[in-house]
């Protein structure tokens, strides 16, 4: 396990701990420490989520808090939670998020429209999970254009 400061704030509102904390990893004694490469991506993802948070706060005219349900996942953790083998979570490029007291389908639609209008940078992937009511937000690899791929899953 690499010695990293999990309390470090990557942006004004997001700490590294939020991206790597996993109750499942703790329960199963899995090391969920990101590689240096994944850490670079996590910092990029935190910056993107900060942009989304700022935009949504202005949109709703109140402070919005984005909660990260799942961020970075080690290979072992990803397998245990039945993540896909090429998940962006493995590389620190995705997180599953919720916002309390706001319809997540509405958030999904707002983010897409803001990207289409150039008010937010484009994401690589945005998935709304309707039954579980959360959004998966993924960013592209550093030197690649985002795919702007979005869809709804049950």
Backbone bond lengths (Angstrom), bond angles and torsions (degrees), N, CA, C in turn:
res aa  C-N    CA-C-N  psi(-1)  N-CA   C-N-CA  omega(-1)  CA-C   N-CA-C  phi
1 X - - - 1.461 - - 1.522 109.57 -
2 X 1.303 116.11 122.72 1.448 122.50 177.95 1.518 109.08 -72.84
3 X 1.320 116.47 142.65 1.453 120.54 -179.64 1.530 109.24 -84.18
4 X 1.339 116.40 105.64 1.454 121.01 177.48 1.522 108.63 -126.09
5 X 1.304 115.59 154.18 1.453 121.28 -179.99 1.525 108.70 -87.81
6 X 1.320 116.66 99.84 1.464 120.36 -177.02 1.528 111.96 -71.63
7 X 1.322 117.63 -16.64 1.464 120.71 179.27 1.525 111.70 -83.97
8 X 1.333 116.67 -7.58 1.460 121.48 -179.45 1.523 110.58 -58.76
9 X 1.315 115.76 133.17 1.463 120.55 175.09 1.525 108.05 -88.19
10 X 1.317 115.19 125.12 1.458 121.45 -179.37 1.523 110.81 -84.55
11 X 1.327 114.95 -29.94 1.468 123.02 175.78 1.528 105.95 -139.76
12 X 1.293 116.82 -174.75 1.462 120.13 -179.47 1.537 112.64 -59.42
13 X 1.329 116.98 -35.23 1.463 120.21 -173.41 1.523 115.99 -118.15
14 X 1.312 119.20 -3.86 1.467 120.86 -176.48 1.529 111.61 -122.33
15 X 1.334 114.50 126.43 1.470 120.03 177.43 1.523 109.41 -99.72
16 X 1.310 115.62 159.29 1.460 120.76 176.62 1.527 110.74 -59.74
17 X 1.313 116.57 -37.53 1.471 121.13 -179.17 1.523 111.80 -54.88
18 X 1.330 117.13 -40.00 1.464 120.50 -179.03 1.525 112.06 -60.58
19 X 1.318 116.64 -31.69 1.459 121.12 -177.16 1.523 113.26 -84.94
20 X 1.317 118.01 -23.35 1.470 118.88 -175.54 1.529 113.84 -113.21
21 X 1.332 117.56 -10.46 1.459 119.89 -179.83 1.525 110.36 -67.08
22 X 1.319 115.57 135.47 1.465 120.90 176.56 1.520 109.14 -149.51
23 X 1.318 115.77 117.84 1.465 120.37 175.88 1.528 110.22 -61.10
24 X 1.331 116.36 -37.30 1.471 121.17 178.97 1.523 110.29 -63.81
25 X 1.320 117.35 -41.62 1.470 120.82 178.52 1.528 110.67 -63.98
26 X 1.314 117.38 -42.53 1.470 121.06 179.39 1.520 109.86 -63.68
27 X 1.321 116.36 -49.73 1.466 121.63 -178.29 1.525 111.72 -58.03
28 X 1.343 116.35 -36.53 1.465 121.04 -176.75 1.531 113.35 -101.09
29 X 1.342 115.85 11.23 1.466 122.64 177.74 1.537 112.28 53.57
30 X 1.338 114.71 46.96 1.460 121.67 179.64 1.524 109.00 -101.62
31 X 1.322 115.80 130.83 1.460 121.12 175.70 1.532 107.99 -75.86
32 X 1.313 117.19 115.61 1.462 121.62 -179.30 1.523 110.94 -109.92
33 X 1.325 116.02 35.74 1.459 121.41 179.09 1.521 109.67 -80.70
34 X 1.327 117.91 125.69 1.469 119.77 -179.15 1.525 112.55 -73.90
35 X 1.322 115.02 152.13 1.465 121.54 173.45 1.526 108.23 -70.21
36 X 1.333 118.03 165.00 1.472 119.55 176.63 1.537 111.92 -57.29
37 X 1.339 117.03 -37.28 1.468 120.79 179.07 1.527 110.76 -66.09
38 X 1.330 116.64 -43.69 1.465 120.58 178.86 1.526 110.11 -64.95
39 X 1.315 117.13 -36.15 1.467 121.16 179.35 1.532 111.29 -61.90
40 X 1.314 116.94 -38.89 1.473 121.11 176.27 1.529 109.35 -60.97
41 X 1.328 117.05 -43.91 1.465 120.97 179.17 1.525 111.75 -66.63
42 X 1.321 116.73 -39.76 1.470 120.50 178.81 1.530 109.68 -59.85
43 X 1.311 116.88 -40.26 1.468 120.81 178.47 1.531 110.50 -65.02
44 X 1.330 117.24 -39.89 1.469 120.77 176.64 1.525 110.38 -64.73
45 X 1.330 116.36 -42.20 1.467 121.47 179.16 1.528 110.42 -64.04
46 X 1.318 117.06 -42.30 1.467 120.70 178.30 1.529 110.56 -59.91
47 X 1.319 117.08 -40.94 1.468 121.05 178.13 1.523 110.92 -63.52
48 X 1.334 116.15 -40.81 1.467 119.54 178.99 1.530 110.92 -66.18
49 X 1.329 116.71 -43.09 1.468 120.06 178.06 1.535 110.90 -64.13
50 X 1.305 116.46 -34.06 1.471 120.66 176.47 1.534 109.98 -63.45
51 X 1.336 116.80 -40.98 1.463 120.52 177.12 1.530 110.66 -62.52
52 X 1.329 116.11 -43.21 1.468 120.72 178.69 1.527 109.72 -63.00
53 X 1.321 116.69 -44.65 1.470 121.41 179.99 1.529 110.73 -58.86
54 X 1.318 116.42 -46.13 1.466 121.26 179.36 1.528 110.90 -61.82
55 X 1.332 116.18 -45.38 1.463 120.43 179.75 1.532 111.03 -61.71
56 X 1.332 116.98 -47.86 1.465 120.64 -178.42 1.531 112.02 -65.27
57 X 1.323 116.71 -35.77 1.470 120.10 177.48 1.522 110.73 -62.62
58 X 1.333 116.83 -41.03 1.467 120.69 176.58 1.529 110.28 -68.49
59 X 1.319 116.26 -42.60 1.465 121.81 -178.24 1.530 111.67 -58.99
60 X 1.340 115.85 -45.49 1.467 120.78 -177.88 1.525 112.75 -91.12
61 X 1.324 116.59 -4.96 1.458 122.47 -179.52 1.526 111.94 57.20
62 X 1.330 115.06 38.63 1.468 121.93 174.04 1.522 107.56 -159.88
63 X 1.312 115.62 159.49 1.458 119.31 -178.98 1.521 110.24 -69.90
64 X 1.320 115.43 128.50 1.465 123.18 -179.64 1.527 108.20 -107.42
65 X 1.327 115.84 136.51 1.463 121.66 177.94 1.516 109.24 -115.42
66 X 1.301 116.30 119.40 1.463 122.03 178.13 1.521 107.67 -93.58
67 X 1.338 115.89 125.83 1.464 121.19 177.29 1.521 109.09 -103.57
68 X 1.313 116.14 132.16 1.456 121.36 179.27 1.525 108.67 -93.83
69 X 1.326 115.68 115.23 1.473 120.71 176.83 1.518 111.28 -81.38
70 X 1.312 116.23 -39.12 1.457 122.04 -178.35 1.514 107.70 -149.87
71 X 1.313 115.76 125.96 1.466 120.77 177.82 1.512 109.03 -117.96
72 X 1.325 115.51 -118.37 1.457 120.42 179.27 1.525 110.38 -62.94
73 X 1.331 115.63 141.64 1.466 121.45 174.41 1.525 109.77 -133.63
74 X 1.323 115.81 129.19 1.461 119.75 171.44 1.527 107.90 -67.62
75 X 1.329 117.29 164.64 1.476 120.61 179.21 1.521 111.21 -56.64
76 X 1.322 115.78 -44.02 1.465 120.18 -178.56 1.535 111.46 -63.60
77 X 1.315 116.53 -43.83 1.462 120.60 179.15 1.528 110.54 -66.27
78 X 1.320 116.96 -43.98 1.464 121.12 -179.60 1.531 111.03 -58.76
79 X 1.328 115.66 -41.45 1.466 120.11 178.76 1.527 110.42 -65.11
80 X 1.314 116.13 -42.29 1.462 121.31 -178.39 1.537 112.50 -63.95
81 X 1.334 117.34 -34.29 1.462 120.45 -179.87 1.534 111.98 -93.25
82 X 1.320 115.72 11.82 1.471 122.43 179.23 1.523 113.82 61.18
83 X 1.329 115.88 35.91 1.465 120.23 175.17 1.519 110.09 -73.72
84 X 1.323 116.95 155.60 1.464 120.07 178.65 1.528 109.27 -68.35
85 X 1.323 116.24 150.78 1.467 121.24 -171.81 1.525 113.50 -64.95
86 X 1.323 118.01 -24.35 1.467 120.29 179.17 1.534 111.79 -109.52
87 X 1.326 116.68 26.45 1.465 122.60 -177.42 1.525 112.12 -55.17
88 X 1.322 115.59 137.26 1.464 120.77 175.27 1.526 111.33 -64.59
89 X 1.332 117.78 -21.01 1.465 121.94 175.72 1.536 110.49 -58.34
90 X 1.323 117.46 -34.13 1.465 122.41 -178.29 1.532 112.54 -63.64
91 X 1.312 115.58 -24.31 1.463 121.15 -175.34 1.531 112.48 -109.53
92 X 1.347 115.88 5.88 1.462 120.11 179.98 1.515 113.26 76.31
93 X 1.329 116.69 20.99 1.460 120.29 -176.73 1.530 113.61 -108.40
94 X 1.337 118.50 12.96 1.466 120.12 179.98 1.518 110.90 -149.85
95 X 1.323 114.03 151.20 1.461 119.67 171.31 1.518 108.53 -147.42
96 X 1.318 114.68 151.33 1.459 122.78 175.81 1.516 106.08 -102.16
97 X 1.333 116.02 127.19 1.458 119.90 -171.39 1.523 112.46 -130.13
98 X 1.324 114.02 157.35 1.458 122.00 172.05 1.525 108.24 -136.67
99 X 1.313 114.48 158.39 1.455 121.77 172.96 1.516 105.50 -131.12
100 X 1.323 116.28 120.07 1.462 120.25 -178.48 1.518 112.16 -62.42
101 X 1.322 115.51 143.97 1.468 123.86 172.10 1.532 115.02 63.74
102 X 1.323 116.72 20.83 1.466 120.94 174.45 1.523 107.15 -135.88
103 X 1.311 116.01 138.44 1.458 121.99 179.01 1.534 109.49 -64.96
104 X 1.320 117.08 119.06 1.463 120.52 -175.86 1.524 112.47 -69.05
105 X 1.310 118.56 -26.04 1.476 120.44 174.58 1.519 109.16 -65.41
106 X 1.328 116.41 -38.66 1.464 120.38 176.64 1.526 110.66 -63.24
107 X 1.324 116.87 -42.69 1.469 121.46 177.87 1.527 109.88 -60.71
108 X 1.320 116.57 -45.28 1.467 123.30 177.15 1.537 109.49 -52.88
109 X 1.321 116.83 -51.54 1.464 121.74 -178.67 1.526 112.02 -64.63
110 X 1.322 117.10 -40.35 1.471 121.41 -179.63 1.533 110.54 -63.86
111 X 1.322 116.95 -43.72 1.473 120.73 -179.66 1.526 110.32 -63.05
112 X 1.322 117.20 -45.08 1.472 120.66 179.68 1.528 110.29 -59.73
113 X 1.328 116.30 -48.91 1.466 120.39 -178.64 1.533 111.28 -62.09
114 X 1.334 116.70 -41.58 1.468 120.32 179.71 1.536 110.80 -63.13
115 X 1.316 116.93 -37.94 1.471 120.30 176.97 1.523 110.72 -67.30
116 X 1.322 116.69 -43.17 1.465 121.15 179.36 1.527 111.49 -61.92
117 X 1.311 116.37 -34.22 1.475 121.50 -179.22 1.525 112.78 -88.56
118 X 1.327 117.40 0.72 1.460 121.14 178.78 1.517 114.07 77.17
119 X 1.328 117.40 15.27 1.462 121.02 179.45 1.525 112.05 -85.36
120 X 1.326 116.42 -20.03 1.464 123.54 173.57 1.525 107.83 -131.95
121 X 1.328 116.26 150.44 1.457 119.39 172.38 1.530 108.46 -65.45
122 X 1.311 116.44 150.65 1.458 120.28 -179.20 1.527 110.93 -73.02
123 X 1.311 114.95 143.39 1.457 123.64 175.13 1.520 108.82 -87.17
124 X 1.305 116.99 168.08 1.455 120.81 172.82 1.527 109.53 -84.21
125 X 1.337 114.98 -45.65 1.465 119.75 -178.72 1.521 110.07 -147.79
126 X 1.327 115.49 137.38 1.456 122.64 176.80 1.524 106.80 -134.57
127 X 1.326 115.76 121.10 1.463 120.34 -178.63 1.528 108.22 -127.80
128 X 1.321 115.87 128.48 1.456 120.62 174.02 1.527 107.58 -99.85
129 X 1.334 116.26 120.43 1.459 122.79 176.76 1.527 107.06 -95.59
130 X 1.328 115.54 102.02 1.461 120.44 -170.54 1.526 113.87 -67.99
131 X 1.315 118.78 -40.83 1.472 119.86 -178.05 1.522 111.78 -68.46
132 X 1.316 116.34 -38.22 1.463 120.57 -178.52 1.527 111.93 -93.57
133 X 1.323 116.98 -9.59 1.458 124.00 175.72 1.531 114.03 56.27
134 X 1.325 115.48 54.07 1.463 120.26 172.40 1.516 109.18 -139.99
135 X 1.317 115.76 166.80 1.462 122.31 179.51 1.521 109.04 -118.86
136 X 1.317 115.35 134.24 1.462 123.58 172.23 1.526 105.67 -94.81
137 X 1.322 116.31 124.79 1.467 121.48 178.04 1.518 108.50 -119.11
138 X 1.321 116.02 122.33 1.457 120.98 179.51 1.518 111.24 -122.87
139 X 1.330 115.16 143.44 1.464 120.68 175.30 1.523 108.31 -109.61
140 X 1.317 115.92 159.44 1.464 120.49 -178.50 1.524 111.01 -80.10
141 X 1.325 114.56 169.65 1.460 119.32 172.27 1.521 107.74 -62.04
142 X 1.313 117.03 154.20 1.463 122.22 -170.25 1.527 114.68 -52.71
143 X 1.303 119.04 -42.17 1.463 120.74 -173.72 1.523 113.81 -98.07
144 X 1.326 117.06 9.85 1.455 121.23 -176.74 1.523 111.62 -112.46
145 X 1.323 115.06 149.01 1.466 120.57 174.05 1.524 109.01 -70.30
146 X 1.322 118.35 138.93 1.465 119.91 175.48 1.529 110.65 -64.31
147 X 1.324 115.73 144.08 1.473 120.77 -179.03 1.525 112.59 -75.09
148 X 1.318 118.58 -20.69 1.461 123.94 -176.14 1.534 109.79 54.33
149 X 1.320 113.58 50.54 1.460 123.10 -178.10 1.530 108.20 -98.11
150 X 1.333 117.07 123.17 1.463 119.48 179.41 1.524 110.71 -141.87
151 X 1.343 114.61 144.62 1.448 120.39 178.84 1.519 109.96 -165.81
152 X 1.333 115.17 170.72 1.465 122.65 -178.98 1.520 108.53 -112.03
153 X 1.331 116.19 135.86 1.464 122.78 173.39 1.518 107.87 -118.61
154 X 1.308 114.94 147.23 1.473 119.21 178.17 1.507 110.82 -66.13
